[in-house]
Amino acid sequence: MNITILEIKNLIKRYEEFLAVDNVNLSIKEGEIFGLLGPNGAGKTTIINCIIGLNRIDSGNIFVFGKDIKKNELEIKKHIGIVTQNVSLYYDLSAYDNLMYFGGLYGLKGKHLRECVYDALNFSGLYEERKRFPNEFSGGMLRRLNIACGIVHHPKLIIMDEPTASIDPQSRSHILDGIEKLNKDGATIIYTSHYMEEIERLCTDIAILDHGRIIAHGNKDELKSMVSEEEKVKIKLSSINYTLIDMIKAIYGVQECNMDENIAHIISSKGSKNLGTIIDLIVNSGIEILDINIEKPTIESVFLTLTGRTLRN
């Protein structure tokens, strides 16, 4: 059984009269890449700041590695890595010296510090650029150095807040590959992003926040099943006619079937398991099937359905 790395119990955080976090409960297991999603202002950053001790907790408890953050803040922080949405670097220091500085903040010293710095440089692909200064870097290189500074001390828990914002596709791919490697090497990761394809690719478990509350929590399949009551399929055919459409409509579970040029758009009730029957009908009618596209719900469609807002609202 996986160990619980982070447990949040009945967390409440107010800013004067504004309730930013409303009785949140979360449990994150060792080895997960946990997606924390929500529109702007939903409470994601407030929760992160409570975890790392930047925000005072009004009510509730946070346990990291089984220890209460209120009583063991300094010890816990040594094993947490933070990658902020805004790049946090010293522009008068080289890439190497930035890593030396941040590694020192986490208590690394001497040979061990230097080894960790070289690990971080190699991980981020910046070893050859180690003597250069941040103002000489592209946006993607700055992001990679920012991540390197957040993980230089080999943390057990890494919190990544929009680590790929506003960068080129090549740098994004490099960062996503690196995140998967960090996870494979044993790190548990809390991940926020406005890019749904990243959440689909990376996250093993996801919580969706809105107005300071968790409105849905589960793995990708569980979340998708919450909003999907239909199964949709598009079948491209060599030819199509109204007689075939009527025959498809008569199949068990089919709710709707329409044609658009030579494509049949079929909607069936969830769990109908009728695709084989539909295919057999078409084949037996002598019509050739050119392509089949099964439309599945995405994390983005789940998010839109549950919140009524896009991530950037």
C-alpha positions in Angstrom: 0.0 0.0 0.0 1.3 3.4 -1.0 2.3 5.8 1.8 0.3 9.0 2.2 2.7 11.9 1.4 0.2 14.8 1.9 -3.0 14.9 3.9 -5.2 18.0 4.1 -8.0 17.9 6.6 -10.9 20.4 6.8 -8.7 23.2 5.5 -10.2 26.7 5.7 -8.5 29.9 4.7 -10.0 33.4 4.7 -8.8 36.8 3.5 -10.9 39.0 5.7 -14.5 38.3 4.6 -13.5 36.3 1.5 -13.5 32.6 1.9 -10.6 31.4 -0.4 -10.5 27.8 0.7 -13.7 26.2 2.0 -13.3 23.0 4.1 -10.9 21.2 1.7 -9.9 17.6 2.3 -7.3 15.8 0.2 -5.0 12.8 0.4 -2.1 12.3 -2.0 -0.2 9.0 -2.1 3.5 8.4 -2.7 4.4 8.2 -6.3 1.4 10.1 -7.7 1.4 13.0 -10.1 -1.5 14.8 -8.6 -3.4 17.4 -10.8 -4.8 20.4 -9.0 -7.2 22.1 -11.4 -9.4 25.1 -11.2 -10.2 28.4 -12.9 -8.3 31.5 -11.8 -9.3 32.4 -8.2 -10.5 28.9 -7.4 -8.1 28.5 -4.5 -5.2 26.5 -6.0 -2.4 28.9 -5.1 -3.9 29.5 -1.6 -3.8 25.8 -0.9 -0.2 25.5 -2.2 0.8 28.5 -0.1 -0.7 26.8 3.0 1.2 23.6 2.2 4.6 25.4 2.1 3.8 27.6 5.0 3.4 30.9 3.3 -0.2 31.3 4.4 -1.4 30.9 7.9 -4.1 28.3 8.2 -7.4 29.6 9.8 -8.8 26.1 10.5 -7.9 22.5 9.7 -4.6 20.6 9.5 -2.0 19.7 6.9 0.2 16.7 7.3 3.3 16.2 5.1 5.2 12.9 5.4 2.9 12.2 8.3 4.0 15.3 10.2 1.9 18.4 11.1 3.1 21.4 9.1 2.3 23.7 12.0 4.8 21.9 14.3 7.4 20.7 11.8 7.5 23.4 9.2 11.3 23.8 8.9 12.0 20.1 8.8 9.3 19.4 6.2 10.4 22.3 3.9 13.8 20.6 3.4 12.1 17.8 1.5 9.7 19.9 -0.6 10.6 21.4 -3.9 8.7 24.5 -5.2 8.5 25.4 -8.9 6.6 28.7 -9.1 4.6 30.1 -11.9 6.7 33.2 -12.0 10.3 32.6 -12.7 12.2 33.1 -9.4 15.9 33.5 -10.2 18.8 35.9 -9.5 19.7 37.6 -12.7 23.1 38.8 -11.4 24.2 35.1 -10.8 25.1 32.5 -13.4 23.0 29.4 -13.9 25.5 27.5 -11.8 25.6 30.0 -9.0 21.8 30.2 -8.9 21.7 26.5 -8.3 24.5 26.7 -5.7 22.6 29.4 -3.9 19.2 27.6 -3.9 20.9 24.3 -2.9 22.5 26.1 0.0 19.1 27.4 1.1 18.0 23.8 1.5 21.0 23.0 3.6 23.2 21.3 1.0 27.0 21.8 1.5 30.4 21.0 0.1 30.8 18.1 -2.3 27.2 17.0 -1.9 26.0 20.5 -3.0 28.2 20.5 -6.0 27.0 17.0 -7.0 23.4 18.0 -6.7 24.0 21.1 -8.8 25.6 19.1 -11.6 22.6 16.6 -11.4 20.2 19.5 -11.7 22.2 21.0 -14.7 22.2 17.7 -16.5 18.5 17.1 -15.7 17.5 20.5 -17.2 19.8 20.2 -20.2 21.7 23.3 -19.1 25.1 21.9 -18.3 26.7 23.5 -21.3 25.1 26.8 -20.4 26.0 26.8 -16.7 28.3 29.8 -16.9 25.7 32.0 -18.7 23.4 34.4 -16.9 19.6 34.2 -16.9 19.2 37.4 -19.0 21.0 35.5 -21.8 18.4 32.7 -21.7 15.3 32.1 -23.8 12.0 31.8 -22.1 12.2 28.0 -22.2 15.7 27.9 -20.8 14.6 30.2 -17.9 11.7 27.8 -17.1 14.1 24.9 -17.1 16.6 26.7 -14.8 13.6 27.6 -12.6 12.7 23.9 -12.3 16.3 22.9 -11.7 16.5 25.4 -8.8 13.3 23.9 -7.3 14.5 20.3 -7.4 18.3 20.7 -6.8 18.0 19.1 -3.3 16.2 16.0 -4.6 12.9 16.6 -2.8 10.4 13.8 -2.1 7.5 16.1 -2.8 7.6 18.6 -5.7 4.9 21.3 -6.2 4.8 22.6 -9.8 2.6 25.7 -10.4 2.3 26.2 -14.2 5.8 25.1 -15.0 5.3 25.3 -18.8 3.5 28.6 -19.1 4.4 30.7 -22.2 7.2 28.6 -23.6 8.0 27.0 -27.0 6.8 23.4 -27.8 10.4 22.0 -27.7 11.0 23.3 -24.2 7.6 22.1 -23.1 8.3 18.6 -24.3 11.7 18.6 -22.5 10.0 19.7 -19.3 7.2 17.1 -19.5 9.8 14.4 -20.1 11.7 15.6 -17.1 8.6 15.6 -14.9 7.9 12.0 -15.8 11.6 11.1 -15.0 11.4 12.8 -11.6 8.2 10.8 -10.9 9.8 7.5 -12.1 12.8 8.2 -9.8 10.5 8.4 -6.8 9.2 12.0 -6.5 5.6 12.7 -5.7 4.4 15.7 -7.7 1.5 18.2 -7.3 0.9 19.8 -10.7 -1.2 22.7 -11.9 -1.6 23.7 -15.5 -3.9 25.5 -17.9 -2.9 23.0 -20.6 -5.3 20.1 -20.5 -3.2 17.9 -22.7 -0.5 18.0 -20.0 -3.0 16.9 -17.3 -4.2 14.1 -19.6 -0.6 12.9 -20.1 0.9 13.3 -16.7 -1.6 13.0 -13.9 -2.6 9.8 -12.1 -5.2 11.5 -9.8 -7.0 14.9 -10.2 -8.9 17.3 -8.0 -11.1 20.0 -9.6 -11.5 23.2 -7.5 -14.1 25.9 -7.8 -14.9 28.7 -5.4 -12.5 27.2 -2.8 -14.2 23.8 -2.8 -13.3 20.5 -4.3 -16.1 19.7 -6.7 -14.7 16.5 -8.1 -11.8 14.1 -7.3 -10.6 10.9 -8.9 -8.5 9.3 -11.6 -9.1 10.3 -15.3 -11.5 7.5 -16.0 -13.6 8.2 -12.9 -13.9 11.9 -13.7 -14.8 11.3 -17.3 -17.5 8.8 -16.3 -19.1 11.5 -14.1 -20.1 13.6 -17.1 -20.4 11.1 -19.9 -23.9 9.6 -20.3 -23.5 9.0 -24.0 -21.1 7.2 -26.4 -20.4 8.9 -29.7 -18.9 7.4 -32.8 -18.3 8.7 -36.3 -18.0 6.1 -39.1 -16.8 7.2 -42.6 -18.4 5.0 -45.3 -17.8 4.5 -49.0 -21.5 5.4 -49.5 -24.5 6.1 -47.3 -28.3 6.2 -47.5 -31.4 6.8 -45.4 -32.3 3.1 -45.3 -28.9 2.3 -43.6 -29.4 5.2 -41.2 -32.9 3.9 -40.2 -31.5 0.4 -39.7 -28.7 1.7 -37.4 -31.3 3.7 -35.5 -33.2 0.4 -34.8 -30.1 -1.1 -33.1 -30.3 -1.5 -29.3 -29.0 1.5 -27.4 -28.8 3.9 -30.4 -30.3 7.2 -29.5 -29.5 9.2 -32.6 -27.9 8.6 -36.0 -27.4 11.3 -38.6 -25.4 11.5 -41.8 -23.1 14.2 -43.0 -22.0 13.5 -46.6 -20.5 10.0 -46.2 -20.1 10.1 -42.4 -22.6 8.5 -40.0 -22.7 10.3 -36.6 -24.0 7.8 -34.0 -24.9 8.5 -30.4 -25.7 5.6 -28.1 -26.6 5.3 -24.5 -23.7 4.7 -22.1 -22.8 1.0 -21.8 -24.7 -0.1 -24.9 -21.8 -2.1 -26.2 -23.4 -2.0 -29.7 -20.5 -1.0 -31.9 -19.9 -4.6 -33.0 -23.5 -4.9 -34.0 -23.4 -1.6 -35.9 -20.2 -2.6 -37.8 -21.7 -6.0 -38.7 -24.8 -4.3 -40.1 -22.8 -2.0 -42.3 -20.5 -4.7 -43.6 -23.5 -7.0 -44.3 -25.1 -4.2 -46.3 -22.2 -4.2 -48.7 -20.9 -0.8 -47.7 -17.2 -0.3 -47.1 -16.1 1.2 -43.7 -13.3 3.7 -44.4 -12.7 5.0 -40.9 -14.0 4.8 -37.3 -13.6 7.5 -34.8 -14.8 6.9 -31.2 -15.3 10.2 -29.4 -14.3 10.1 -25.8 -14.7 12.7 -23.1 -11.6 14.7 -22.2 -10.5 16.2 -18.9 -11.3 19.6 -20.5 -14.8 18.6 -21.2 -15.2 17.3 -17.6 -13.9 20.6 -16.4 -16.2 22.7 -18.5 -19.2 20.6 -17.5 -18.5 20.8 -13.8 -17.5 24.4 -13.5 -19.2 26.1 -16.5 -15.9 28.0 -17.0 -12.6 27.5 -18.8 -9.4 27.2 -16.9 -8.5 30.8 -17.8 -11.7 32.4 -16.6 
